[in-house]
Amino acid sequence: MLLFGEDFRTAGSLSLLVSLPTMLVAFARYSRDSSFAVLGANLRFTLVMAAGSVAGAVLGGLLLGVFPDAVLIPALALILLVSAVKLARHE
């Protein structure tokens, strides 16, 4: 979005389109071994994370038409910056 100047809807759709094959291959690969056993062992955490992901996607989709790009782009940049700083400080 920031690099190519695309709007949020196009950028989000393209992101999903690019990510989908990667996720399908990863799912197929991890399903062959016991990697998904960790999810079963942490079922409550897995369900909370999945619910949060769905709620965030729905809320983000609903708010997309409410706020102009001039507000959303700096907000996204700030979120990414904070995430990068937290990741850099993590040991």
Biopython code that builds the backbone (N, CA, C, O; Angstrom):
import numpy as np
from Bio.PDB.StructureBuilder import StructureBuilder

atoms = [
    (1, "MET", "N", (0.826, -1.175, 0.000)),
    (1, "MET", "CA", (0.000, 0.000, 0.000)),
    (1, "MET", "C", (0.876, 1.247, 0.000)),
    (1, "MET", "O", (0.682, 2.153, -0.811)),
    (2, "LEU", "N", (1.833, 1.285, 0.908)),
    (2, "LEU", "CA", (2.694, 2.459, 0.977)),
    (2, "LEU", "C", (3.671, 2.513, -0.196)),
    (2, "LEU", "O", (3.974, 3.591, -0.705)),
    (3, "LEU", "N", (4.159, 1.352, -0.623)),
    (3, "LEU", "CA", (5.147, 1.300, -1.689)),
    (3, "LEU", "C", (4.537, 1.603, -3.057)),
    (3, "LEU", "O", (5.110, 2.361, -3.839)),
    (4, "PHE", "N", (3.372, 1.012, -3.347)),
    (4, "PHE", "CA", (2.780, 1.157, -4.676)),
    (4, "PHE", "C", (1.634, 2.170, -4.718)),
    (4, "PHE", "O", (1.093, 2.438, -5.791)),
    (5, "GLY", "N", (1.259, 2.733, -3.572)),
    (5, "GLY", "CA", (0.215, 3.746, -3.551)),
    (5, "GLY", "C", (-1.176, 3.211, -3.808)),
    (5, "GLY", "O", (-2.027, 3.931, -4.331)),
    (6, "GLU", "N", (-1.426, 1.955, -3.450)),
    (6, "GLU", "CA", (-2.748, 1.364, -3.650)),
    (6, "GLU", "C", (-3.648, 1.715, -2.470)),
    (6, "GLU", "O", (-3.167, 2.004, -1.374)),
    (7, "ASP", "N", (-4.953, 1.686, -2.705)),
    (7, "ASP", "CA", (-5.885, 1.952, -1.615)),
    (7, "ASP", "C", (-5.957, 0.728, -0.688)),
    (7, "ASP", "O", (-5.442, -0.340, -1.018)),
    (8, "PHE", "N", (-6.599, 0.895, 0.467)),
    (8, "PHE", "CA", (-6.629, -0.153, 1.480)),
    (8, "PHE", "C", (-7.317, -1.425, 0.984)),
    (8, "PHE", "O", (-6.851, -2.530, 1.261)),
    (9, "ARG", "N", (-8.391, -1.276, 0.272)),
    (9, "ARG", "CA", (-9.126, -2.468, -0.194)),
    (9, "ARG", "C", (-8.288, -3.285, -1.173)),
    (9, "ARG", "O", (-8.221, -4.509, -1.062)),
    (10, "THR", "N", (-7.665, -2.630, -2.109)),
    (10, "THR", "CA", (-6.835, -3.335, -3.081)),
    (10, "THR", "C", (-5.630, -3.962, -2.395)),
    (10, "THR", "O", (-5.300, -5.118, -2.660)),
    (11, "ALA", "N", (-4.976, -3.217, -1.522)),
    (11, "ALA", "CA", (-3.801, -3.731, -0.820)),
    (11, "ALA", "C", (-4.171, -4.928, 0.047)),
    (11, "ALA", "O", (-3.449, -5.924, 0.057)),
    (12, "GLY", "N", (-5.274, -4.849, 0.769)),
    (12, "GLY", "CA", (-5.713, -5.961, 1.605)),
    (12, "GLY", "C", (-6.064, -7.189, 0.797)),
    (12, "GLY", "O", (-5.712, -8.308, 1.173)),
    (13, "SER", "N", (-6.760, -6.987, -0.319)),
    (13, "SER", "CA", (-7.135, -8.109, -1.181)),
    (13, "SER", "C", (-5.901, -8.766, -1.791)),
    (13, "SER", "O", (-5.808, -9.992, -1.836)),
    (14, "LEU", "N", (-4.966, -7.962, -2.254)),
    (14, "LEU", "CA", (-3.737, -8.518, -2.829)),
    (14, "LEU", "C", (-2.898, -9.227, -1.776)),
    (14, "LEU", "O", (-2.263, -10.241, -2.066)),
    (15, "SER", "N", (-2.893, -8.703, -0.567)),
    (15, "SER", "CA", (-2.162, -9.348, 0.519)),
    (15, "SER", "C", (-2.729, -10.737, 0.794)),
    (15, "SER", "O", (-1.980, -11.699, 0.963)),
    (16, "LEU", "N", (-4.041, -10.833, 0.838)),
    (16, "LEU", "CA", (-4.669, -12.147, 1.041)),
    (16, "LEU", "C", (-4.390, -13.077, -0.122)),
    (16, "LEU", "O", (-4.135, -14.265, 0.075)),
    (17, "LEU", "N", (-4.436, -12.546, -1.325)),
    (17, "LEU", "CA", (-4.194, -13.361, -2.508)),
    (17, "LEU", "C", (-2.776, -13.913, -2.536)),
    (17, "LEU", "O", (-2.560, -15.061, -2.925)),
    (18, "VAL", "N", (-1.817, -13.104, -2.126)),
    (18, "VAL", "CA", (-0.424, -13.539, -2.098)),
    (18, "VAL", "C", (-0.180, -14.500, -0.937)),
    (18, "VAL", "O", (0.591, -15.450, -1.071)),
    (19, "SER", "N", (-0.832, -14.259, 0.198)),
    (19, "SER", "CA", (-0.613, -15.086, 1.388)),
    (19, "SER", "C", (-1.287, -16.445, 1.304)),
    (19, "SER", "O", (-0.801, -17.410, 1.894)),
    (20, "LEU", "N", (-2.385, -16.539, 0.591)),
    (20, "LEU", "CA", (-3.159, -17.775, 0.564)),
    (20, "LEU", "C", (-2.356, -18.994, 0.109)),
    (20, "LEU", "O", (-2.397, -20.015, 0.796)),
    (21, "PRO", "N", (-1.630, -18.944, -1.006)),
    (21, "PRO", "CA", (-0.846, -20.126, -1.397)),
    (21, "PRO", "C", (0.201, -20.516, -0.351)),
    (21, "PRO", "O", (0.428, -21.702, -0.110)),
    (22, "THR", "N", (0.829, -19.532, 0.259)),
    (22, "THR", "CA", (1.824, -19.809, 1.297)),
    (22, "THR", "C", (1.171, -20.505, 2.479)),
    (22, "THR", "O", (1.716, -21.475, 3.006)),
    (23, "MET", "N", (0.009, -20.020, 2.902)),
    (23, "MET", "CA", (-0.690, -20.634, 4.027)),
    (23, "MET", "C", (-1.152, -22.049, 3.696)),
    (23, "MET", "O", (-1.081, -22.930, 4.552)),
    (24, "LEU", "N", (-1.617, -22.281, 2.489)),
    (24, "LEU", "CA", (-2.070, -23.616, 2.101)),
    (24, "LEU", "C", (-0.912, -24.610, 2.085)),
    (24, "LEU", "O", (-1.062, -25.739, 2.551)),
    (25, "VAL", "N", (0.232, -24.206, 1.557)),
    (25, "VAL", "CA", (1.407, -25.086, 1.552)),
    (25, "VAL", "C", (1.868, -25.359, 2.975)),
    (25, "VAL", "O", (2.191, -26.498, 3.314)),
    (26, "ALA", "N", (1.903, -24.333, 3.808)),
    (26, "ALA", "CA", (2.318, -24.517, 5.205)),
    (26, "ALA", "C", (1.350, -25.433, 5.932)),
    (26, "ALA", "O", (1.771, -26.310, 6.686)),
    (27, "PHE", "N", (0.064, -25.239, 5.713)),
    (27, "PHE", "CA", (-0.935, -26.098, 6.360)),
    (27, "PHE", "C", (-0.755, -27.551, 5.933)),
    (27, "PHE", "O", (-0.817, -28.453, 6.769)),
    (28, "ALA", "N", (-0.535, -27.784, 4.651)),
    (28, "ALA", "CA", (-0.335, -29.152, 4.166)),
    (28, "ALA", "C", (0.925, -29.765, 4.763)),
    (28, "ALA", "O", (0.930, -30.935, 5.147)),
    (29, "ARG", "N", (1.972, -28.992, 4.839)),
    (29, "ARG", "CA", (3.242, -29.514, 5.359)),
    (29, "ARG", "C", (3.158, -29.820, 6.848)),
    (29, "ARG", "O", (3.594, -30.882, 7.292)),
    (30, "TYR", "N", (2.597, -28.890, 7.623)),
    (30, "TYR", "CA", (2.525, -29.089, 9.066)),
    (30, "TYR", "C", (1.496, -30.141, 9.459)),
    (30, "TYR", "O", (1.608, -30.747, 10.525)),
    (31, "SER", "N", (0.503, -30.364, 8.617)),
    (31, "SER", "CA", (-0.496, -31.375, 8.951)),
    (31, "SER", "C", (0.068, -32.789, 8.806)),
    (31, "SER", "O", (-0.493, -33.733, 9.363)),
    (32, "ARG", "N", (1.165, -32.948, 8.070)),
    (32, "ARG", "CA", (1.777, -34.272, 7.897)),
    (32, "ARG", "C", (2.564, -34.728, 9.116)),
    (32, "ARG", "O", (2.727, -35.927, 9.341)),
    (33, "ASP", "N", (3.051, -33.776, 9.903)),
    (33, "ASP", "CA", (3.758, -34.181, 11.119)),
    (33, "ASP", "C", (2.910, -33.789, 12.331)),
    (33, "ASP", "O", (1.722, -33.502, 12.185)),
    (34, "SER", "N", (3.489, -33.776, 13.488)),
    (34, "SER", "CA", (2.710, -33.514, 14.703)),
    (34, "SER", "C", (2.758, -32.044, 15.133)),
    (34, "SER", "O", (2.587, -31.746, 16.315)),
    (35, "SER", "N", (2.980, -31.152, 14.219)),
    (35, "SER", "CA", (3.087, -29.733, 14.564)),
    (35, "SER", "C", (1.783, -29.150, 15.098)),
    (35, "SER", "O", (1.807, -28.238, 15.924)),
    (36, "PHE", "N", (0.650, -29.664, 14.634)),
    (36, "PHE", "CA", (-0.630, -29.134, 15.088)),
    (36, "PHE", "C", (-1.017, -29.642, 16.469)),
    (36, "PHE", "O", (-2.016, -29.185, 17.025)),
    (37, "ALA", "N", (-0.266, -30.563, 17.036)),
    (37, "ALA", "CA", (-0.538, -31.041, 18.391)),
    (37, "ALA", "C", (-0.386, -29.906, 19.402)),
    (37, "ALA", "O", (-1.052, -29.902, 20.438)),
    (38, "VAL", "N", (0.480, -28.953, 19.106)),
    (38, "VAL", "CA", (0.667, -27.798, 19.993)),
    (38, "VAL", "C", (-0.622, -26.990, 20.085)),
    (38, "VAL", "O", (-0.956, -26.477, 21.153)),
    (39, "LEU", "N", (-1.344, -26.872, 18.980)),
    (39, "LEU", "CA", (-2.602, -26.126, 18.995)),
    (39, "LEU", "C", (-3.629, -26.811, 19.887)),
    (39, "LEU", "O", (-4.361, -26.147, 20.620)),
    (40, "GLY", "N", (-3.682, -28.139, 19.823)),
    (40, "GLY", "CA", (-4.610, -28.877, 20.665)),
    (40, "GLY", "C", (-4.251, -28.758, 22.133)),
    (40, "GLY", "O", (-5.133, -28.696, 22.989)),
    (41, "ALA", "N", (-2.970, -28.727, 22.427)),
    (41, "ALA", "CA", (-2.518, -28.595, 23.815)),
    (41, "ALA", "C", (-2.805, -27.205, 24.368)),
    (41, "ALA", "O", (-2.947, -27.039, 25.579)),
    (42, "ASN", "N", (-2.890, -26.218, 23.506)),
    (42, "ASN", "CA", (-3.174, -24.830, 23.903)),
    (42, "ASN", "C", (-4.475, -24.369, 23.268)),
    (42, "ASN", "O", (-4.532, -23.297, 22.664)),
    (43, "LEU", "N", (-5.509, -25.167, 23.401)),
    (43, "LEU", "CA", (-6.765, -24.925, 22.694)),
    (43, "LEU", "C", (-7.409, -23.593, 23.073)),
    (43, "LEU", "O", (-7.885, -22.869, 22.200)),
    (44, "ARG", "N", (-7.428, -23.268, 24.345)),
    (44, "ARG", "CA", (-8.057, -22.007, 24.759)),
    (44, "ARG", "C", (-7.342, -20.809, 24.136)),
    (44, "ARG", "O", (-7.986, -19.905, 23.604)),
    (45, "PHE", "N", (-6.012, -20.806, 24.204)),
    (45, "PHE", "CA", (-5.229, -19.725, 23.605)),
    (45, "PHE", "C", (-5.474, -19.650, 22.102)),
    (45, "PHE", "O", (-5.624, -18.563, 21.545)),
    (46, "THR", "N", (-5.513, -20.804, 21.453)),
    (46, "THR", "CA", (-5.754, -20.858, 20.009)),
    (46, "THR", "C", (-7.106, -20.266, 19.659)),
    (46, "THR", "O", (-7.218, -19.498, 18.703)),
    (47, "LEU", "N", (-8.137, -20.615, 20.423)),
    (47, "LEU", "CA", (-9.483, -20.102, 20.143)),
    (47, "LEU", "C", (-9.576, -18.597, 20.394)),
    (47, "LEU", "O", (-10.234, -17.882, 19.639)),
    (48, "VAL", "N", (-8.922, -18.116, 21.448)),
    (48, "VAL", "CA", (-8.932, -16.672, 21.731)),
    (48, "VAL", "C", (-8.217, -15.912, 20.605)),
    (48, "VAL", "O", (-8.693, -14.867, 20.160)),
    (49, "MET", "N", (-7.085, -16.431, 20.151)),
    (49, "MET", "CA", (-6.352, -15.777, 19.058)),
    (49, "MET", "C", (-7.172, -15.793, 17.764)),
    (49, "MET", "O", (-7.202, -14.799, 17.038)),
    (50, "ALA", "N", (-7.830, -16.907, 17.477)),
    (50, "ALA", "CA", (-8.657, -16.995, 16.266)),
    (50, "ALA", "C", (-9.831, -16.027, 16.347)),
    (50, "ALA", "O", (-10.142, -15.345, 15.370)),
    (51, "ALA", "N", (-10.484, -15.962, 17.502)),
    (51, "ALA", "CA", (-11.612, -15.041, 17.674)),
    (51, "ALA", "C", (-11.149, -13.587, 17.539)),
    (51, "ALA", "O", (-11.832, -12.768, 16.923)),
    (52, "GLY", "N", (-9.993, -13.275, 18.115)),
    (52, "GLY", "CA", (-9.456, -11.919, 17.988)),
    (52, "GLY", "C", (-9.128, -11.558, 16.550)),
    (52, "GLY", "O", (-9.336, -10.423, 16.122)),
    (53, "SER", "N", (-8.616, -12.528, 15.810)),
    (53, "SER", "CA", (-8.296, -12.294, 14.405)),
    (53, "SER", "C", (-9.552, -12.019, 13.588)),
    (53, "SER", "O", (-9.584, -11.097, 12.773)),
    (54, "VAL", "N", (-10.584, -12.826, 13.812)),
    (54, "VAL", "CA", (-11.849, -12.633, 13.093)),
    (54, "VAL", "C", (-12.483, -11.299, 13.481)),
    (54, "VAL", "O", (-12.940, -10.551, 12.617)),
    (55, "ALA", "N", (-12.508, -11.002, 14.782)),
    (55, "ALA", "CA", (-13.098, -9.735, 15.240)),
    (55, "ALA", "C", (-12.335, -8.538, 14.666)),
    (55, "ALA", "O", (-12.950, -7.555, 14.253)),
    (56, "GLY", "N", (-11.011, -8.615, 14.639)),
    (56, "GLY", "CA", (-10.215, -7.529, 14.074)),
    (56, "GLY", "C", (-10.456, -7.335, 12.586)),
    (56, "GLY", "O", (-10.517, -6.205, 12.100)),
    (57, "ALA", "N", (-10.593, -8.444, 11.865)),
    (57, "ALA", "CA", (-10.860, -8.349, 10.427)),
    (57, "ALA", "C", (-12.236, -7.742, 10.156)),
    (57, "ALA", "O", (-12.393, -6.912, 9.261)),
    (58, "VAL", "N", (-13.228, -8.166, 10.939)),
    (58, "VAL", "CA", (-14.580, -7.626, 10.757)),
    (58, "VAL", "C", (-14.614, -6.144, 11.119)),
    (58, "VAL", "O", (-15.146, -5.328, 10.366)),
    (59, "LEU", "N", (-14.051, -5.801, 12.266)),
    (59, "LEU", "CA", (-14.033, -4.400, 12.693)),
    (59, "LEU", "C", (-13.254, -3.530, 11.712)),
    (59, "LEU", "O", (-13.689, -2.428, 11.377)),
    (60, "GLY", "N", (-12.121, -4.012, 11.257)),
    (60, "GLY", "CA", (-11.338, -3.267, 10.276)),
    (60, "GLY", "C", (-12.087, -3.062, 8.976)),
    (60, "GLY", "O", (-12.029, -1.986, 8.381)),
    (61, "GLY", "N", (-12.793, -4.094, 8.534)),
    (61, "GLY", "CA", (-13.599, -3.973, 7.319)),
    (61, "GLY", "C", (-14.726, -2.965, 7.471)),
    (61, "GLY", "O", (-15.029, -2.214, 6.544)),
    (62, "LEU", "N", (-15.342, -2.953, 8.642)),
    (62, "LEU", "CA", (-16.432, -2.003, 8.883)),
    (62, "LEU", "C", (-15.928, -0.568, 8.989)),
    (62, "LEU", "O", (-16.611, 0.360, 8.555)),
    (63, "LEU", "N", (-14.756, -0.379, 9.552)),
    (63, "LEU", "CA", (-14.214, 0.968, 9.726)),
    (63, "LEU", "C", (-13.520, 1.504, 8.482)),
    (63, "LEU", "O", (-13.175, 2.684, 8.419)),
    (64, "LEU", "N", (-13.318, 0.649, 7.503)),
    (64, "LEU", "CA", (-12.588, 1.054, 6.309)),
    (64, "LEU", "C", (-13.243, 2.219, 5.587)),
    (64, "LEU", "O", (-12.545, 3.118, 5.118)),
    (65, "GLY", "N", (-14.534, 2.226, 5.489)),
    (65, "GLY", "CA", (-15.225, 3.310, 4.803)),
    (65, "GLY", "C", (-15.480, 4.514, 5.685)),
    (65, "GLY", "O", (-15.909, 5.557, 5.192)),
    (66, "VAL", "N", (-15.224, 4.391, 6.983)),
    (66, "VAL", "CA", (-15.534, 5.463, 7.924)),
    (66, "VAL", "C", (-14.424, 6.512, 7.979)),
    (66, "VAL", "O", (-14.687, 7.714, 7.980)),
    (67, "PHE", "N", (-13.184, 6.036, 8.023)),
    (67, "PHE", "CA", (-12.050, 6.937, 8.158)),
    (67, "PHE", "C", (-11.356, 7.130, 6.818)),
    (67, "PHE", "O", (-11.204, 6.164, 6.070)),
    (68, "PRO", "N", (-10.930, 8.342, 6.493)),
    (68, "PRO", "CA", (-10.227, 8.579, 5.223)),
    (68, "PRO", "C", (-8.805, 8.005, 5.274)),
    (68, "PRO", "O", (-8.250, 7.772, 6.348)),
    (69, "ASP", "N", (-8.243, 7.789, 4.101)),
    (69, "ASP", "CA", (-6.878, 7.261, 3.999)),
    (69, "ASP", "C", (-5.867, 8.146, 4.718)),
    (69, "ASP", "O", (-4.860, 7.651, 5.224)),
    (70, "ALA", "N", (-6.123, 9.442, 4.767)),
    (70, "ALA", "CA", (-5.195, 10.372, 5.424)),
    (70, "ALA", "C", (-5.094, 10.104, 6.923)),
    (70, "ALA", "O", (-4.117, 10.507, 7.552)),
    (71, "VAL", "N", (-6.083, 9.434, 7.503)),
    (71, "VAL", "CA", (-6.044, 9.060, 8.915)),
    (71, "VAL", "C", (-5.497, 7.643, 9.068)),
    (71, "VAL", "O", (-4.697, 7.371, 9.963)),
    (72, "LEU", "N", (-5.935, 6.746, 8.189)),
    (72, "LEU", "CA", (-5.567, 5.333, 8.311)),
    (72, "LEU", "C", (-4.091, 5.067, 8.019)),
    (72, "LEU", "O", (-3.470, 4.246, 8.694)),
    (73, "ILE", "N", (-3.531, 5.737, 7.042)),
    (73, "ILE", "CA", (-2.130, 5.487, 6.675)),
    (73, "ILE", "C", (-1.178, 5.882, 7.811)),
    (73, "ILE", "O", (-0.308, 5.084, 8.159)),
    (74, "PRO", "N", (-1.302, 7.070, 8.403)),
    (74, "PRO", "CA", (-0.428, 7.371, 9.552)),
    (74, "PRO", "C", (-0.675, 6.439, 10.741)),
    (74, "PRO", "O", (0.270, 6.085, 11.447)),
    (75, "ALA", "N", (-1.917, 6.041, 10.972)),
    (75, "ALA", "CA", (-2.213, 5.118, 12.071)),
    (75, "ALA", "C", (-1.531, 3.771, 11.830)),
    (75, "ALA", "O", (-0.955, 3.189, 12.749)),
    (76, "LEU", "N", (-1.599, 3.281, 10.600)),
    (76, "LEU", "CA", (-0.935, 2.025, 10.258)),
    (76, "LEU", "C", (0.577, 2.160, 10.404)),
    (76, "LEU", "O", (1.236, 1.261, 10.928)),
    (77, "ALA", "N", (1.121, 3.268, 9.950)),
    (77, "ALA", "CA", (2.564, 3.488, 10.075)),
    (77, "ALA", "C", (2.979, 3.511, 11.544)),
    (77, "ALA", "O", (4.030, 2.975, 11.898)),
    (78, "LEU", "N", (2.170, 4.123, 12.395)),
    (78, "LEU", "CA", (2.474, 4.160, 13.828)),
    (78, "LEU", "C", (2.417, 2.765, 14.447)),
    (78, "LEU", "O", (3.283, 2.405, 15.244)),
    (79, "ILE", "N", (1.410, 1.986, 14.088)),
    (79, "ILE", "CA", (1.299, 0.613, 14.598)),
    (79, "ILE", "C", (2.514, -0.212, 14.172)),
    (79, "ILE", "O", (3.081, -0.948, 14.980)),
    (80, "LEU", "N", (2.910, -0.092, 12.915)),
    (80, "LEU", "CA", (4.069, -0.833, 12.428)),
    (80, "LEU", "C", (5.355, -0.381, 13.116)),
    (80, "LEU", "O", (6.218, -1.203, 13.424)),
    (81, "LEU", "N", (5.484, 0.916, 13.356)),
    (81, "LEU", "CA", (6.666, 1.446, 14.035)),
    (81, "LEU", "C", (6.747, 0.941, 15.478)),
    (81, "LEU", "O", (7.807, 0.511, 15.931)),
    (82, "VAL", "N", (5.638, 0.996, 16.185)),
    (82, "VAL", "CA", (5.603, 0.492, 17.564)),
    (82, "VAL", "C", (5.928, -1.000, 17.598)),
    (82, "VAL", "O", (6.673, -1.459, 18.463)),
    (83, "SER", "N", (5.366, -1.754, 16.652)),
    (83, "SER", "CA", (5.650, -3.192, 16.582)),
    (83, "SER", "C", (7.127, -3.449, 16.313)),
    (83, "SER", "O", (7.719, -4.347, 16.912)),
    (84, "ALA", "N", (7.722, -2.678, 15.425)),
    (84, "ALA", "CA", (9.142, -2.850, 15.104)),
    (84, "ALA", "C", (10.019, -2.535, 16.314)),
    (84, "ALA", "O", (10.994, -3.242, 16.572)),
    (85, "VAL", "N", (9.679, -1.479, 17.058)),
    (85, "VAL", "CA", (10.453, -1.124, 18.252)),
    (85, "VAL", "C", (10.328, -2.216, 19.306)),
    (85, "VAL", "O", (11.322, -2.597, 19.925)),
    (86, "LYS", "N", (9.116, -2.721, 19.516)),
    (86, "LYS", "CA", (8.918, -3.786, 20.507)),
    (86, "LYS", "C", (9.676, -5.051, 20.099)),
    (86, "LYS", "O", (10.245, -5.743, 20.943)),
    (87, "LEU", "N", (9.676, -5.341, 18.814)),
    (87, "LEU", "CA", (10.389, -6.515, 18.322)),
    (87, "LEU", "C", (11.896, -6.340, 18.483)),
    (87, "LEU", "O", (12.598, -7.289, 18.833)),
    (88, "ALA", "N", (12.390, -5.143, 18.230)),
    (88, "ALA", "CA", (13.828, -4.888, 18.358)),
    (88, "ALA", "C", (14.276, -4.975, 19.814)),
    (88, "ALA", "O", (15.406, -5.382, 20.085)),
    (89, "ARG", "N", (13.420, -4.603, 20.745)),
    (89, "ARG", "CA", (13.763, -4.646, 22.168)),
    (89, "ARG", "C", (13.587, -6.028, 22.783)),
    (89, "ARG", "O", (14.087, -6.293, 23.876)),
    (90, "HIS", "N", (12.878, -6.904, 22.086)),
    (90, "HIS", "CA", (12.613, -8.251, 22.627)),
    (90, "HIS", "C", (13.886, -9.075, 22.631)),
    (90, "HIS", "O", (14.646, -9.071, 21.663)),
    (91, "GLU", "N", (14.109, -9.775, 23.719)),
    (91, "GLU", "CA", (15.324, -10.596, 23.821)),
    (91, "GLU", "C", (15.040, -12.026, 23.487)),
    (91, "GLU", "O", (15.946, -12.859, 23.520)),
]
sb = StructureBuilder()
sb.init_structure("model")
sb.init_model(0)
sb.init_chain("A")
sb.init_seg("    ")
for serial, (resi, resn, name, xyz) in enumerate(atoms, 1):
    if name == "N":
        sb.init_residue(resn, " ", resi, " ")
    sb.init_atom(name, np.array(xyz, "f"), 0.0, 1.0, " ", f" {name:<3s}", serial, name[0])
structure = sb.get_structure()
